[in-house]
Amino acid sequence: MIKKVTEMTSLLNSYHKLQEEWEYIEDPTYSRSIGSHVCMTCSKFNYANQPNFGSILCCNWHQKLIFHGQHLTHSCELYQKKERFSIEKKLSH
């Protein structure tokens, strides 16, 4: 359990560092996409949630940040489909 907490803390710290160093992806790099061919379904898409900063969305291929909302509507020419894509739902009783 302690190892998981330590790993998560270092992951959040690295994403905070990324947020300070990486720039945002601009329109010439990626464009509007129709259907499921969007950043969120790309194997290079990644994100982290931080209490002070909210969600940080990024592309590991371009090493740049993605504007909120555009991960659902945009993709680039380097798009690589995730082999396994799932969304977990929590049911409240």
Secondary structure, DSSP 8 states (H G I E B T S, - for coil): -HHHHHHHHHHHHHHHHHHHH--B--TTTEEE--TT-SGGGBTTEEEEEETTTEEEEEETTTTEE--TTGGGTEEETT--B-SS---------
